[in-house]
Amino acid sequence: MKKIMKIGSAFIGIIVGAGLASGQEILQYFTSFGLWGIAGAVVTTVLFAYIGMMLVWMGSRAKQPSHKEVIYGVSGRFLGLVIDYILIFTLFGVGVVMVAGAGSNLNQQFSIPIVAGTTLMTILLLLTGMLNVDRVVTIISSITPFLIIFVVIVSIYSFMTMDDSYNNLGSIAREQPTNLPNWFISAINYVSFNTAVGASMAIVTGAAEANRKTAALGGLAGGVGLGLIILLSHLAVFAKIKEVGSLELPTLGIVNDISPILGVIMSLVLFAMIFNTAISMFFSFSARFIEAGTKTFRIFFAITVIVGYAASFVGFTDLVSSLYPFIGYLGLVLILVLIIAPFKIRKEE
């Protein structure tokens, strides 16, 4: 059970980065559709449960140091090449968004210049990238429970202090900008995007677990937990949409409304979750090209992070609204492969 929870926490930690933990993704993908965002959250929970189980199980089965061999193995040469390049693009792109999110986080909470937050995150990434994969997974999984506690607190507070009707809040929520056409497409796009985000590190995480059943259950638990976090976060942001709809980090805004002290703590937890996803992205990106743990890997990793740091100055909200939906549409290819993967593997075995 301990291993299952560790894998599940790691899967959640990989995906919960700046966008989700801050509430900005939730706002754009779910809350902007009003009460229909609840239906979207339910759809994402079901899909994440299956996808989390499949990704970690495939990693445990293949025991490969990167996603490349696993993806090519289940999708063939041509389709494997397409998915491989989608994942490579996603890993670097989301890593850049995380670095930008670190700057926005500290800026909103402490009025620290954005460049200071992004620089601090970059330094932490460079230091952590020198560790082996087991240590990285342990670090990622250890931070997740703190986020879950805050999501529950925020959700309870938001509902207890909601001062308007569901219909009025729904009208305000639907005025929020989004690049998605409706709640169903938005939910599918969100799962697809996050599958592209989490696939590589989830496979690497599974490769570190010898027992396939334990790996699969860990991925399943992570997917369900992730879906519940999304649902609670949506309900919290929806209940306080009038107060936080214009903020870059809506969840942090709600916590600050509860207590300035809790706001400081939440900001640090949020920074840690951003770090979780950032290290997952840059570590997996580098592992795709160079064997992890080697001197060459560390040099390549450092160069990648520094380039990502330079690219992060585009801005957090702009990156989320433009890059994420695009990656989501690309990631649909990977979801289709994961659906047919069990049948193909069963035939081969």
C-alpha positions in Angstrom: 0.0 0.0 0.0 2.9 2.4 0.8 4.3 1.9 -2.7 0.9 2.4 -4.3 0.5 5.7 -2.5 4.0 6.8 -3.3 3.4 6.1 -7.0 0.0 7.8 -6.9 1.4 10.9 -5.1 4.2 11.1 -7.7 1.7 10.9 -10.6 -0.3 13.7 -9.1 2.8 15.7 -8.3 4.0 15.3 -11.9 0.9 16.8 -13.4 -0.1 19.4 -10.7 2.1 22.3 -11.6 1.7 26.0 -11.8 -1.5 26.0 -13.9 -3.6 23.5 -11.8 -2.4 24.3 -8.3 -2.7 28.0 -8.9 -6.3 27.7 -10.2 -5.4 29.3 -13.6 -5.9 26.0 -15.5 -9.1 25.3 -13.5 -10.4 28.7 -14.4 -9.8 28.4 -18.1 -10.7 24.7 -18.6 -13.6 24.2 -16.1 -14.9 27.3 -14.3 -15.3 29.3 -17.5 -18.2 26.9 -18.4 -20.1 27.5 -15.2 -21.8 24.6 -13.5 -21.0 22.4 -16.5 -17.5 22.5 -15.3 -18.6 19.8 -12.7 -19.5 17.4 -15.6 -16.1 18.2 -17.2 -14.3 17.4 -13.9 -16.1 14.0 -13.7 -15.1 13.1 -17.2 -11.5 14.0 -16.5 -11.5 11.9 -13.3 -12.6 8.7 -15.2 -10.1 9.3 -18.0 -7.2 10.1 -15.6 -7.8 6.9 -13.6 -7.4 4.8 -16.8 -4.5 6.8 -18.2 -2.6 6.9 -15.0 -3.0 3.1 -14.5 -1.8 2.4 -18.1 1.2 4.8 -18.2 2.7 3.5 -15.0 1.9 -0.1 -15.8 3.6 0.2 -19.2 6.6 1.8 -17.6 6.9 -1.1 -15.1 6.5 -3.7 -17.9 9.1 -2.1 -20.2 11.6 -0.9 -17.5 13.2 1.6 -19.9 15.0 4.8 -18.9 12.9 7.1 -21.0 9.5 7.1 -22.8 11.0 6.5 -26.3 11.2 2.7 -26.2 7.8 2.3 -24.6 6.0 4.6 -27.0 7.6 3.1 -30.1 6.9 -0.4 -28.8 3.1 0.1 -28.5 2.5 2.5 -31.4 4.9 1.5 -34.2 7.6 3.4 -36.0 5.6 6.1 -37.8 3.0 6.9 -35.1 5.7 6.4 -32.4 7.7 9.1 -34.1 4.8 11.5 -34.1 4.0 10.9 -30.4 7.7 11.1 -29.5 8.0 14.6 -31.0 4.8 15.7 -29.3 6.1 14.6 -26.0 9.5 16.2 -26.6 7.8 19.5 -27.4 5.4 19.2 -24.5 8.2 18.4 -21.9 10.2 21.5 -22.8 7.2 23.8 -23.3 5.5 23.0 -20.0 8.9 23.2 -18.2 9.1 26.8 -19.5 5.5 27.5 -18.2 6.5 26.2 -14.8 9.5 28.5 -14.5 7.2 31.4 -15.5 4.6 30.3 -12.9 7.2 30.4 -10.2 7.9 34.1 -10.9 4.1 34.9 -10.9 3.6 33.0 -7.7 6.2 34.9 -5.6 5.3 38.2 -7.3 1.6 38.0 -6.4 2.1 36.9 -2.8 5.3 38.8 -1.8 5.6 41.5 -4.5 9.0 40.0 -5.4 10.1 40.8 -9.0 9.2 38.0 -11.4 12.8 37.6 -12.5 13.7 36.8 -8.8 11.2 33.9 -8.7 12.1 32.5 -12.0 15.8 32.7 -11.1 15.3 30.9 -7.8 13.3 28.1 -9.5 16.1 27.7 -12.1 18.7 27.3 -9.4 16.7 24.7 -7.6 16.1 22.8 -10.8 19.8 22.8 -11.6 20.7 21.4 -8.2 18.0 18.7 -8.2 18.8 17.6 -11.7 22.1 16.3 -10.4 20.2 13.5 -8.4 19.2 10.0 -9.6 15.7 9.2 -10.7 14.7 7.5 -7.4 15.5 10.6 -5.4 13.6 12.8 -7.8 10.5 10.6 -7.6 10.7 10.7 -3.8 10.9 14.5 -3.7 7.9 14.8 -6.1 5.7 12.4 -4.1 6.5 13.9 -0.7 5.1 17.4 -1.5 1.7 16.3 -2.9 -0.2 15.7 0.4 0.3 19.3 1.4 -1.5 20.4 -1.8 -4.4 18.1 -1.1 -4.8 19.5 2.4 -5.0 23.1 1.0 -7.4 22.2 -1.7 -9.8 20.7 0.8 -9.5 23.8 3.1 -10.1 26.1 0.2 -13.1 24.2 -1.0 -14.8 24.1 2.4 -14.1 27.8 3.0 -15.4 28.9 -0.5 -18.7 27.1 0.0 -19.2 28.3 3.5 -18.7 31.9 2.5 -20.4 31.9 -0.9 -22.5 35.0 -1.1 -24.4 34.7 -4.4 -26.7 32.2 -6.2 -25.4 29.5 -8.5 -27.1 31.1 -11.5 -25.4 34.5 -10.9 -22.0 32.9 -10.3 -22.5 30.8 -13.4 -23.1 33.9 -15.5 -20.0 35.6 -14.2 -18.0 32.4 -14.6 -19.0 32.0 -18.3 -17.7 35.5 -18.9 -14.1 34.3 -18.2 -11.9 34.0 -21.3 -11.1 30.6 -22.6 -9.8 29.2 -25.9 -12.0 26.0 -25.7 -15.4 25.7 -27.4 -17.5 23.8 -24.7 -17.1 21.9 -21.5 -16.8 18.4 -23.1 -14.1 19.3 -25.6 -12.4 21.3 -22.8 -12.4 18.2 -20.5 -11.0 16.0 -23.2 -8.4 18.6 -24.2 -7.4 18.9 -20.6 -6.8 15.2 -20.1 -5.1 15.0 -23.4 -2.8 17.9 -22.5 -1.9 16.5 -19.1 -1.4 13.0 -20.6 1.2 14.6 -22.9 2.7 16.4 -19.8 2.8 13.4 -17.5 3.4 10.4 -19.8 7.2 10.6 -19.9 7.8 10.9 -16.2 5.0 8.5 -15.4 6.7 5.9 -17.6 10.0 6.6 -15.9 8.3 6.3 -12.5 6.8 2.9 -13.4 10.1 1.7 -14.6 11.4 2.0 -11.1 8.7 -0.4 -9.7 9.3 -4.1 -10.4 5.7 -5.2 -9.5 3.4 -4.4 -12.4 0.2 -4.7 -10.3 1.6 -2.3 -7.7 2.5 0.1 -10.5 -0.9 -0.1 -12.1 -2.7 0.4 -8.8 -0.5 3.4 -8.0 -1.3 5.0 -11.4 -5.0 4.3 -10.8 -4.9 5.9 -7.4 -3.0 8.9 -8.7 -5.5 9.4 -11.5 -8.5 9.3 -9.2 -6.8 11.6 -6.7 -6.0 14.0 -9.5 -9.6 14.1 -10.7 -10.9 14.8 -7.2 -8.4 17.7 -6.8 -9.7 19.1 -10.1 -13.3 18.8 -9.0 -12.7 20.5 -5.6 -10.6 23.2 -7.1 -13.2 24.0 -9.7 -16.0 24.2 -7.1 -13.8 26.5 -4.9 -12.9 28.9 -7.8 -16.5 28.9 -9.0 -17.8 29.8 -5.5 -15.4 32.8 -5.4 -15.4 33.7 -9.1 -16.3 37.4 -8.4 -13.3 37.9 -6.2 -10.6 35.8 -8.0 -11.7 35.7 -11.6 -9.2 38.4 -12.6 -6.2 37.0 -10.7 -3.3 35.0 -12.3 -3.4 32.7 -9.3 -7.0 32.3 -8.2 -6.5 29.6 -5.6 -3.8 31.6 -3.9 -6.2 34.6 -3.8 -8.8 32.5 -2.0 -6.3 31.3 0.6 -5.2 34.9 1.3 -8.8 35.8 1.9 -9.0 33.1 4.6 -5.7 34.2 6.3 -2.6 36.1 5.2 -0.5 33.5 7.1 -2.2 30.6 5.3 -1.6 32.6 2.1 2.1 32.6 2.8 2.1 28.8 3.5 0.0 28.2 0.3 2.4 30.2 -1.8 5.3 28.1 -0.6 3.3 24.9 -1.3 2.3 26.2 -4.7 6.0 27.0 -5.4 6.9 23.4 -4.4 4.2 22.0 -6.8 5.5 24.2 -9.6 8.9 22.8 -8.9 7.5 19.3 -9.0 6.3 19.6 -12.5 9.2 21.6 -13.7 11.8 19.0 -12.5 9.6 16.2 -14.0 9.5 18.0 -17.4 13.2 19.0 -17.7 14.4 15.7 -16.2 12.3 13.6 -18.7 13.2 15.8 -21.6 16.9 15.3 -20.9 16.4 11.6 -20.3 14.9 11.2 -23.7 18.2 12.1 -25.3 20.9 11.2 -22.7 21.1 8.4 -20.2 20.1 9.8 -16.7 22.8 9.9 -14.1 25.8 10.4 -16.4 28.0 13.4 -16.6 26.8 14.2 -20.1 23.2 14.0 -18.9 23.9 16.6 -16.2 25.5 19.0 -18.7 22.6 18.6 -21.1 20.1 19.0 -18.3 21.7 22.3 -17.2 21.8 23.7 -20.7 18.1 22.8 -21.2 17.0 24.5 -17.9 19.0 27.7 -18.7 17.3 27.9 -22.2 13.9 27.3 -20.5 14.7 30.1 -18.1 15.3 32.5 -21.0 12.1 31.4 -22.7 9.9 31.9 -19.6 9.8 35.6 -19.8 6.9 35.5 -22.3 4.5 35.5 -19.3 2.6 32.9 -17.3 -1.0 33.5 -18.2 -0.3 34.0 -21.9 1.7 30.7 -22.0 -1.2 28.8 -20.3 -3.9 30.1 -22.6 -2.1 29.6 -25.9 0.3 26.7 -25.4 -1.9 24.3 -23.3 -4.9 23.9 -25.6 -2.5 23.4 -28.6 -0.7 20.6 -26.7 -4.1 19.2 -25.7 -5.1 18.7 -29.3 -1.8 17.1 -30.1 -2.0 14.8 -27.2 -5.2 13.1 -28.5 -3.0 10.9 -30.5 -1.3 9.6 -27.4 -4.7 8.9 -25.7 -5.9 6.8 -28.7 -2.7 4.8 -28.4 -3.2 4.2 -24.7 -6.7 2.9 -25.4 -5.5 0.3 -27.9 -2.2 -0.5 -26.1 -3.6 -3.3 -23.8 -5.1 -5.2 -26.8 -1.8 -4.9 -28.7 0.3 -6.0 -25.7 -2.0 -8.9 -25.0 -1.6 -10.2 -28.5 2.2 -9.9 -28.2 2.2 -11.9 -24.9 
